[in-house]
Amino acid sequence: MIVKESEGISELKERLTVQSKIVITTHQNPDGDALGSMLALYWFFRNQGFDVTAISPNDYPEFLFWLPGNDIVIDFYKNRKKCEQIINEANFLFLVDYNDTRRAAEMKDSIDAAQCCKVMIDHHPFPQMIVDYSFSFTEVSSTSELIYEFIMAMDGHAWMNKSVAECIYTGIMTDTGCFSYNSSRPRTFEIVADLLNYSIEKDVIYSRIYDSYSAHRMRLLGYCLGQKMQVFPEYNTALISLSLDEQKLYNFVSGDTEGFVNYPLSIKGICFTAMFIENKDKVKISFRSRGSFPVNALSEKYFSGGGHTNAAGGESRLSLDETVKKFVDLLPQYAQQLNENMR
């Protein structure tokens, strides 16, 4: 067990007492793994009687509202003063599914200023945060998988229940694209097998995540694939872009484009995709790849981002058209690498 062997796990366990005030945070625009890992850890501590609070930098997609504990999550963006006070009074601050406080957006200053014990649990490469305890392993499928390992390393099996298991399973399932990538380790499936022992209904969880979209979202997907997808077969690449006006046309809400970037990977000969979504002050970018093509390296070098080899994010302060052009102009220098990746 990777966490069990980590330095500091025994010491941290001794320092944590039921009198401790624990705050758990995650990154901006939380996805299934971010919210799943945060709430799984919340229930683990809550089940033991700890004073624990979960704070999100901002809101998250409606299809995650069903998760147990959703109603206790405090939105920092909407409750700034309250959250600042809670973080300031914390004894332990857990930072899950991110390794750079810049990813916490407006919550960054509060986290940086906090004088409490900080614990990072994350699976992204190249940590940037200074913390007291770091449980960072890039080889795991998701932070939620790492939360399971953390709980077991803390001898916390007795505090596992259906709520914890549902949150962990949701994080693992969503961060692996329903086990289609980042899920080749046997240990991942051993953990999933154990989660099933807590009476979770995996098919119901899948349906709650992937079968709860609006009709507007389905029409938006059709529009993106039919009108906005560009394919560059010579570079084994495809992209989708979406402007603010187009989002308004389809009554866009947070989470509506979740997974859109993966669809072009189903095209024969395509191993690299990108999705460009215009925001008011920047363009948000998602990258995906198959094989060994490192989208995180490209994102970090040109789009102020990072992530995993096959899944990364970035952003641009250029206009949407300028950002897309910049990306397309980069493709020739990666042509050989992308072509070799398809062999």
N, C-alpha and C positions, 0 to 999 in steps of 0.2 A: 504494500500500500504506500503510494508515493508520499502522501502527507504524513503518515505515521513516522516515516523516516526523516522528516524535515526537522531541522534545528528550531527549537522554540516552541514546539507544540505542547510539550509537557509543562514548560514554564507558563505559557499562556493559559493553559487549563488551570493551573494553580492560582493565577492572578484573578481570574474571573470568579466573582462571587455574586450571590443573588442580590446583593446591595448595589452592584454595578449598574450604572446607567449606560445602556448600549444603544448606539445609533447605527443603522445600516443604510448605506447609500449606494446608488448605482449611477450609470452614465446618462447623459442627455438622450432624449428620444428612446426610451427603453424598449427593447424588443423582448421576445419570449424568454431568452436566456437571462437577460438582465433582470426582468421582473421575477422570473421563476427562481433564480438564485437568491435574490434579495428576500423574497417571501419564504422560501424554504428555510433560510437561516433565521428569519424572524420567528417562524413557528418552532424551530428547534430551541431557541432561547426562551420563547414565551412558554412553551410546555414545561420548562424547568422553573418558571416563576420569576424570570428576569424582567426588569423594567426595560423594555425594548421598543424602539421607534424606527419605522421605515420611511425614508425620505427619497422622493424622486425629483430630479432637477426640473422636470416638466411633465406634462400629460403624456399618455401613451394610447395606443390603438384600442378601440372598443372591444375587439375580439379577445382581449386579455382581461377584460373586466370580471370574468367569471372566476378567476383564480382566487382560492381561499386567502383572505387577508387583503383583497383589493380595497375594501372600504376603509382600511386603517392607514393606507399609504398617504403621506402628506406631500402635496405638490409644492415644491420650494418656490416656483415661479409665482404661484397664487398666494402663498403664505410666507413671504420672505422673512419678516421679523420674527414670527413664531419659530421658524426653522433655524434661523440664526441663533436664537436663544437655546434651542434644544441641542444644537451641535456644540455650542459654547459650554453647556453644562454636562456634556457627555464624559464618561470615564473611558469608554472604548468606542472607537469609530471604525466600522467595517466598511471597506471600499471593495465592492464586488463587481466583477465583469468590466473593469477598466483599470488602467495602470498609469494614467496621466491625468492630473486634476483639471487640465484644460477640457477634458471630455465631460466634466461635470458642469460646464457652462457657467451660469451665474452663481452656482454654488461653490465654485472654485476658491474664491477668497475665504469663505467661511471654513472650508476644509483645510486650506493652507495655514490659517491662523489658529486652528484648534490645537490646544496644548495637551490633549488626552493621548492615550495609547492608540495608535493607528495600525489596523490589520488589513492587508491587501490579499484578496483571493481572486485570482484572475488567470486566464489562459492565453492572453495576447502576448506577442513577443515584444522585447525591448522596453521593459518597465522604466518609467520616468519619475515615479513618486518616491519620496523618502518616507519610509514607514518603520514601525517598530518590529512588525512581523510580516513576512512576505511568503505567501504560498502561491507561487507562480509557476505553472507548468503548461507549456505550449502544446505538449503532445496529447492532452486530453481533448475530448470532443467539444467541451463546453465548460463554462464556469459552473453550471449546475452539476455536472458530473464531479467537479472538484469540490463542490459543497458537500456532496454525498461522502466523498473521501475524507473531508474535514470532519464531518460529524462522526464517522466511524473512528477516526484517529483520536477524537475527543472522548471515545468510549460512550458515544451517545446513542447507541442502538435503542435503548429503552425510551428515548424521547422522540423516536421516529413514529409517525402516524400517517394516516391517509393524506392529510393536508400537506405535510412535508413531501411525501412521495409524489403527489400530483404536481407540485411546483417543480420538483427536480425533473420529472419526466417531461414536462412541458418545455423546460429549458433545453434538455438534451434533444428532444424531437425537433424543435424549431431551429436549433443551431446546427443541425446536421441535415437539414432539408429532408426530414423524415427518414434519416439514416442513409441518405444517398451520397454524402460526402463527410469528411472529417470523422468517420466512424468505423475505422478498420481495426481498432484495438479490441481484442476479445474482452478486455476488462469492461468496456462500455456496455456490452450486452450482458455481462455478469451483473452489472449494477441494475440494468433495466429489469432483468429477471427477478432481482430482489425487490425492486419497487412494486412488481406485480403482486407480491405477497401481502401488500397493504391494501388490497382490494381496489386499486385504481382501475378505471375503465379506459383503457388506452384508445379504443375506438371512439368513445364519447369525447375524450380529450381532443382527438384529431378533428372530430366534427365541430367542436366548439371553436377551434382555431381556424380551420380551413373551409367550413361550410356555413359561415355566419356573415358573409359579405353582403353588401347592399347591391341592388340592381345597378346603381350608378357605377359602382366599382367594376362590375362585370362589363359594362359598356365601355368604361375607361380602358380596361384591358384589351378589349377588341379594337378600340381606336389606336392604342399604342402599337399593337402587333400589326394592324392593317395599314395604318397611316404614318406612324412615327418610327418604325424600325428600319434601320439602314444596315445592309449586309455588305461586308467587304471580304468576299471569298479569297482574294489574293493574300489576305492577312489573317484568314481564319477567325475573323472578328465580326461582331454585330453590336449595334448600339441602339438605344431608345432615348429620346429626349422629350421633355414635357415642360411647357411654359406655364406661367401663372394663369394666363388667359385660358389655356386649355384645361387647367385644373378647375377653374371656376365653371367652365362649361359642363363639367361632369360632377359638380358638387363635391369636390375633393375634400376628404377629411384625413387626419393623420392615420397612417397605416394602410391606406388604399393601394399604394404601389408596392406593398410588401411582397417580395418574391417575383416581381415583374422581371428583374434583371436575369433571372434564371431561365426564363422561357427560351430565349434565342440559343441557349446551349443545346437544345433539342434538335437544332438544325444540323444536318450532316456536314461535317467539315469545320464546324465552329467550335473553338475551344476557349475563346475570350469574349466576354461581353461587358458592356458598361451601360449604366442608366444615369441620365442627367436630369435632375429635377430643379427647376428654378424656384428659389425662395426670394423674399423681398430684398435681402442684402447679400445673397450669395447663391451659388449653384451647388447643390448637394449631389455627390457622385457615389455610386455603388459599382464595384468591380467584382466579377466572378470569372473563374477559369477552371479548366479541367487539366489533369496531368500535372506537369511540373512547372508550368509557367507562373512566375511569382508576381501576382497582381499587387501584393503589398509593397514590393520594391518600386514598382512604377508609380503607385499612388504616393508613396513617401517622397519620391524624387521630384514629381511634377505637380502634385495636387494636395500638398500639405496633409497627407493622410497616412494610413497604415492599416495593419490588420494581419490576416493570415495569408499563406501562399495562395490559396484558392478563393479567398473571400476578403475583400478589403473595402474601405471607404475613403473618401476624400472630399475636398471642396475647392471652389474657385471663386475669386472675387471679380472675375471677368463676366461679361454678359453670357447668356446661354449660348448664343451662336458662336461667340469667340471661344468659349470653353470647348464646345464640340469640335470646332476647327483645330484648336490646339491639340486635342486628343487624336484626331484623324491624322494630323501632320506628324505625330509621333510614330504612327504605325509602321512606316517603311523601315525604321531602324530596328524594329522587332520582328520583321518579316521572317528572317531565317530561323530565329528562335521559336516563333509560333509554328512555322512549318515543320520543324523538327519535333515539336511537341506532339504533333498529330501522328507521327510514325509509330 
